[in-house]
Every structure is written in C-alpha cells, then in structure tokens.
Amino acid sequence: MTTVSEQVQYESRLRFRYAIVAFTAAVLLIVSQLLQLSGSQSPVSEETLTLLTENSRSGVDIAGAALDMLGLLALASLLFWLHRSAQARAPQLRSATRWTASTGAVIAAVMALVYTIVFTIKAHQFATTGDQSWPQADHLFSSAIWYVPQLVLELGNLLLAMGVILVALSAMRVGLVTRLVGYTGVISGALFIIGVPVLTPIIQGYWLAATAVLLAGRWPSGDPPAWDAGVAVPWTPMQRGPDQRGTRAQRRQRVSDQEVLAAVDKNQTPPPNPGAGRSKRKRRK
C-alpha cells in the first residue's frame, strides 16, 4: 500500500517527464493534422478524383499518419499516468477508464497508419492500371479490405474519445488540473469523433500544451495544491500572492517555517495585562 508521501515523491520525479510527453504529443498531433490539410485536395467527394488525388499525395498522408501514430502513443502514456495519479486521490475512480483511454489511443494510432497505407496502395493501383473509370473505382471501394480497418479505426477513436473525456473530468475533480484545462480536455475528446478540420488541431494542441505547462509546474496562477497534498483538493482560481511565489521547494519551506512559528507561539505564555481584573469605572456627568 503506497502512502501519501510516497505517492507525492513518485509523482514529483515523473511530472517533468510527462510534461515532455504531453508537449511532444501536442507537436506531433498538430503537425500530422496540418500535413493532412496541406497539399492538393480533391475538389469534390467523388471516388475517381479521390483516388487520383490520394495517389499524388500519398507520401504526405503516410508521413502524417506516422506522426499521428507517434502522437497518439504518447497521448496513451499520458492519459494512463494522469488517471493513475487521480485515482490515488480518489480511490472510487475506476481503473477501466485509463485502460479504455490508452487502449483506444493505441488502436486508433495503429489503424490510422494501416488504413492510410491500404488507401495509398489502392489509389496507386487505380491510377496505374485500368481506365480510371467510375466502375473501377467503385469496385475498389466496395472491397471488404476497406471496411475492416475503417471499422476498427472508428472503434479506437470512440474508445479514445470516451477515455479522454473521463480522464480530463477525473483529473479536474481531484484538483490535478485547472477547470480550463479540464474542460478543454473534454472538448478535445469529443473532437476525436466529430473532428473539425481547423479547430481540432488548435484545441487539442492547446489542451496538451497547457497540460505540459501545468505538469512542469509553470502554471501562471500557481501549482494546483493537489499535487503537493497527495489528496483531492478541488482547484480554486486565485491570484498568486507573496506566499505562492517561488519554486515548489521554497513554498514548502515557507509553509514549514510558518508551522514552526505557530507552534512556538502556542507554547509561549501571554504577557500579563495590567488592566486585567480591574473593574471599569463609569464616568459621571
């Protein structure tokens, strides 16, 4: 059974590492989505044009899928560790949440790359053989090889979205992240299902970057107290005062000094009051 102090020491050693993991995931996911939005795009959603366009940009899409896979694997590690830290402060949280999040991220990561590779192979086959007609394109799209990777990918995205939302809410409720970071994580999770081409990389990138700043102990309004306390402490936004400035070690030292002074004051005998015991005389008019 891990004690509270052991849990805090364990997290203190790993917080900066996972800050790097969060920032790396933010960069990889943003770059991968920007790559998918760049380059030539099919002007209309038509099968022959889609295959020909994909054949011309296959290298960009495979590179984007590879970066997306690495970013999702980093995200899986972050979600697992963050929910584990939240559960240490609220044992009623279910372990299935972090397993759902990490498993969904791994499935989505692998299947996104597999689906992209299959798509580029079929697009190259269409562009280099046959007459590039609509019946040929329809035959390729009707093949069962399309549906299995796509269905598994959708399942991974669904599990990932649910996991991100639940982990963000759990971390926010115990006070490990601020409300801004928590609610942005909820929106980011939903965007794994209902992706918006422009907003998705911005919101998800901000969420992961903000999480990295918070884990590194550089949040502008101060470090959430739940990290140092080792128990659930709901986050309340406060303006940093003199007692909240400095490094974590300096803040702990100030708290220790204040406790020592308070203990000394309790043991001191209060000075005698010369006016004690005397009755007050009423003034006569």
Summary of the structure (lengths in Angstrom):
residues: 285
radius of gyration: 28.1
end to end distance: 75.4
largest distance: 119.5
contacts: 863
relative contact order: 0.12
helix: 72%
strand: 0%
